[in-house]
Each structure stands twice: as structure tokens, then as C-alpha cells.
Amino acid sequence: MSLPYINRELSWLEFNQRVLNEALRPDLPLLERVKFLAITASNLDEFFQVRVGGLMLMKRSGHNKPEPSGLTPTRQITAIRRRVSQFIADQYSLLKEELIPGLEAADIRIAKPAALASEGAEQVATVFHDNILPLLTPLGLDEDDSGATLPAMRITVACRLVDNDTGAARFAMIPVPDSVPRLIAVTTSDAGQTFVLAEDVIAQYASALFPGESVGATGCFRVTRNGDIAVQEEDAIDLAGEMEDVLAARKISDTVRLELPVPLARDLSRVIQKICGATTREVYRMSGPLDLGGLMDLAFLPGHDRLRDPDWPSFPSPDIAPGESIFDAIERGDILLHHPYESFEPIMRMLEEAADDPEVVSIKQVLYRTARQSRVIDALIRAAENGKTVTVLIELKARFDEARNLHRAGELQRAGVQIVYGVKGLKTHAKICLIVRRDASRLRRFVHLGTGNYNESTARLYTDISLLTCRPDYGSDASLFFNAVTGRSKLLAFQRLVPAPTEMKPRLLSLIHSEAERARQGEPASITAKVNSLQDPEIIAALYDASRAGVPVRLNVRGICCLKTGNNKRNRNIRVVSVIDRYLEHSRIFHFHQGGDDEVYIASADWMGRNLDRRVELMVPIAEPKLKRRLARILETYFRDNRQASLILPNGSSERLEPAKGEKAFRAQEHFHREARQRAKAREHERAMTFEPHRPK
């Protein structure tokens, strides 16, 4: 008998609805609402490139096998179109009816160039001729040019042109260059700030590109192409070269979505569809500006702090003294960091200290996604230049970061870093750094293990967990891990660390089954977990079995949740909540009661087939009892949230949780921020009250 299962794609769309629900909240500051709206649009971009792109490939290849919820690729595409169409209508309704009026009330205006007074119009004309016109490359295209390559994910201005002498009509397309800012500021006599959109400016002055012709009509469009194109690793001799071919192929791949404005001249619409190779099934009509993700810049306009949430700075860890060597701090005991409430700076300092420390012999690290201006990369380059042995596994297959990772790999290689381009047939998603340092007469291993990327930019926006340790068993496992992924040996069972794809799923299934068996024997049992996504059918089946056995299962799932909640014997003991707040929930934490001998893990992996079966990941058991208790409290805190949490319903949609009558409002992220501040202050006070004499060496 098939198990109850929510379709993965439809579940993801319900997650994006939860993000849109934040933008819909009138109690949120205005620019926070704009930010959440922009996030929903950026999320949809990636969804169409990857998920819809993959489904369209399956459909065209004749693949009709249903996925676990029973939907074939064709039926999934149909259901997605229906749900996305409603979602888009809700986005633009919010924009036009609430956000734009709200922005105007706050003296932030988005105007049409033609509506500007003479002073503003002159400014825009000057900006166009001086800063935009030299960057434009118009393409003369007609309906027969269906093989033409137009840039994906960029707004293009389509023009109908009429020859002034002959009256003959033709069409031209003007892609808006990435280097042109979307929002162009205009100084007006009105108070506040006025902006015009780049595509509107180009449409207004398009005639400057076509001497001897008149512009009869203009309209914008934006094409999304299939991004689900992967390197064929079995045939790859030069992986970097093959990856460059994949990036080139994405630029000319099939159209999976064509965004057109309402209204748009019929002949322009017809020509655009023909050139882009889009059927009516790929066309989505927008009743406002295209690419709402581009409105993110509005959310960060300077001078409007009153329209944003108050700043939440990160605090230093109380376990690391100011100015103290990170290595000395780790030697005192394991350190757990809860980002971004506790600063990511200790991780950066560990790498930067290692680069310059004469006692450090080697650094080994996995990099999946890094910041644009990366201190991590800078530290690794400096370490290599200082004579350390530096080995970096840089994952070229990190989707949409392939080009950046290729560039970074080249930088590192030129500095003398030994580079490994991932593992054949698998993505390497583990978050691990191993530093080997001389300590008196021996070598000592220092290890960072985490749930998030080595990216100091996203570390300020994502919630993650870091563990810093010099325990010999963790260090030995870290060495074995790097030997396996760089030396092509097997990922065998380690002393402590639990790797995927070999050991993690069996261990998780064993832990879930163990809780179920304890419950059947009348013993206390419980499973509490926090993941970004839950999709793996075997894990879901095991959780249903545990629930049926009487195990209370509490899951905090930010995004995709294919497990079906309900109130029958299979799932009545399962409760799933999702927290959407100012920080993106990214940490993975698992807690199994195990008869009172609690097992607590952090992990780089979600409970998805791709993570457990097709990626190199790490699940990390926490050994220190104090840290286990802290992680258990963090998990518990999410289930107290009644302000930013939603309950996942049996049909996959969600319902915002509200404080019960007489119940105090509680917000998990606010609690963590306050807790980190109190911990830092308490430690600072303790240090101020402690007199430490200087002693001769």
C-alpha cells in the first residue's frame, strides 16, 4: 500500500506562500514586506529554472512514471501552473493595493519617465544618453528567428519599428544589461525619493537606437530557461572544461517560463513567444513590473530605518575571550556557536590565525558556496603563500555558483593550493575544515563542523550551528574523511562522524526504528528534528511507523514537507511546524531520546533523497553533555513560537499559529537574539570581576 505523500513541488510552492504571507502582514515594517515580496520572486526564479526545467525534460523524454504522490511529470506541470498563476495574482495584488501606496505615503515613488516633470525628464534623458545608451545592444529579430539567443533571467525591451520612408515594420529586442541599475534615482521638487525603472527608461528613449525609424510600440519580457543541465561526469576528462560547457548550454536551453506584462500589443506578444520558443503553457502574464526580485534594492534604501526591523547585531561567544587565540579556546573544550545570534567571526579568525601561525602545518577544507569578497579564500591563499600545505575540495557542481567556484578554484590553484573538484557522481555538501597544528612534540587536529556554508555574508542572514573541537576521535575522522574524498578511497564507518551517502540514512532509520521499538515496549521515546526539507520516502515511512507505535514526533521543517500530517493512527503523533522570520532557518538538528541516553546531532544534510543518497554529507554527534542540552533547548524553543510559526496541515498548506487566549506571545528568533546578548553580557561582567595576575613565563 502506498504511503500518504505530499508532492514535493506543490509543497515547495506552499513554503513560498508562507514567505508571501510575511509580505502580506500589515503589522510588519513596510520595507520588510517589500523584502519578503522580492524573496518570493527570486525563489520562483530558481524553482522554474531547476524544478520545472527538470519536469519538462522528463515530459519531453517520455518519462511518465508517477512520483510517490502519484503525479506524473505532465500532471505536476499542470498543477504547478494552476498554483503559480494564483500566487502571481496574489503578489501583484499586494504590490498594487498595499505596498506601492504604502511606499508613496512614505515618499518613496516609482514613476514612469513620461510622467515626470521637465526637470526630472531632463535628468532621465541625460542618464540614458550618458550611462545607458553606450551599453545597449539591440537585436533585430522577426518571427522566423526562433533560434535566436536572448539572455535568460534579464528583462528585455521589445520594440515594433516603422521605417519613416517606406512604412515597413520590423521588430527589435533590447536586453537590459546587468550593469544597468534597475532603480534609477531622479531628483524632483517633491519630498522623498523618486525612481524610474531601467526598462521604462530604455523603452522611453528607444528611438535613439534606430535612426530613420519610429518606435510604434514597446513591451518588456523576461525568459527563464532550463537550468537543470548537469555535467556528464562519466565522460568528463576535464571537469572544469565540462562545467564551462554546461554554463554555456544553460544560456540556450529550452524556455520554461516567459513573463509578459499586461497589457502588451498582440503582435509583440506573438513575436516574443515565437522567438523564445514558448507555448501558451509557458507564458505568465504580470499585471505590473516584471522581476519583482529586483525590488530588493528598495528594502535597503538608506535613510529609512523607521520602515525596517531594528538591527540585531551578532554577539561574541562567551566561550572565547577577547583577543584569545581560537586554538587556545578550543583546547579548553568543545565550542558550540549558534549563528547569526553568535558571530561567525571565530570561524574566520580560526582560518586567518591558521594562515599566519608558524605552528600550523596544514589546512584542509570543503567549499560549497563562498561570499563574493571572501575572507575564507583570502586566508587560504595566504596560508599557501606562507608555506602551509593547503587542500581545498571546491564543489564545481554547486548549482548557480559554478562560475564563481571555477573562478575561485583558479585563484587558489595559482597560489599553490591543492584543488580537488568534488567527488565523481556526487555533490560534496559537507561543511568541514581540518587544521593540523604542532603542539610541543606532537601534531594536534582542530576541526570545524557545521550546518552552513563558509560564507561570511550569508552567515549574517542564515541560522546555523558550528562545532569547534580538538577531540582526537573527531580529528581522526576528519582526516579519514579528507583522505576518502581526495584519495578516492571508501567512506567507511568512522568513530564519530556519520557520512552520507554510506552511513547517514541507515543510522537515521536505525535511530527512528529504535524509538518506535522502545515505545512498543512501553518505554519513553521521542523524536525531535529541525530540517530545511523532508522528502525521503524511507525516512517518512519510518516516521509514520514511529508515530503508529506511539512516539511523539515533532518536526520543524522550513520548506518542503512531503510527510502528510493528520489525525489517523499513522500520523496522529506527528506535529510539523515551519518558522519563517527575519533570518532564513538553515540549521539541521536531530534529537533522539534513546531511553534517556539522548543522542543529539547537527548535520549538513536535509532529510531528502538527494542529500542522503547522492551527496557527500556529514552528520555530527555532539559529545559534550552541556552542548547536547543546549541544542535540545534550541529545538524546544522553535515549538514554543506562536508568532512566526505555521502549522503544516494535512493537504500540505499551512496555518499561522497564534497565541492562545491568555498565552504570552513568543517569537523564537527574538528569544535567541536576547539570549545571545545576555550570555555575552554575563561573560563580560564575569571577566570584569575576575582579577588575573601577570605571571613570568
Secondary structure, DSSP 8 states (H G I E B T S, - for coil): ----B--HHHHHHHHHHHHHHHHT-TTS-HHHHHHHHHHHHHHHHHHIIIIIHHHHHHHHTT-----TTS--HHHHHHHHHHHHHHHHHHHHHHIIIIIHHHHHHTTEEE--GGGS-HHHHHHHHHHIIIIIGGG---EE--TT-TT----TTSEEEEEEEEETTT--EEEEEEE--TTS-SEEEE--SSSSEEEEEHHHHHHHTGGGGSTTEEEEEEEEEEEEE-------GGG-SSHHHHHHHHHHHHTTS-EEEEEEESS--HHHHHHHHHHHT--GGGEEEESS-S-GGGGHHHHT-TT-GGGS------B--TTS-TT--HHHHHHHS-EEEEETTB-SHHHHHHHHHHHH-TTEEEEEEEESS--SS-HHHHHHHHHHHTT-EEEEEE-TTSTT-HHHHHHHHHHHHHTT-EEE--BTTBEE---EEEEEEEETTEEEEEEEEESS-S-TTGGGTEEEEEEEE--HHHHHHHHHHHHHHHHT------SS-EEETTTHHHHHHHHHHHHHHHHHTT----EEEEES-B--HHHHHHHHHHHHTT--EEEEESS-B-B---SSTTTTTEEEEEE--SSEE---EEEE-GGGS-EEEEES--BSHHHHHSEEEEEEE---HHHHHHHHHHHHHHTT-SSSEEEE-TTS-EEE----TT-----HHHHHHHHHHHHHHHHHHHHHT--------
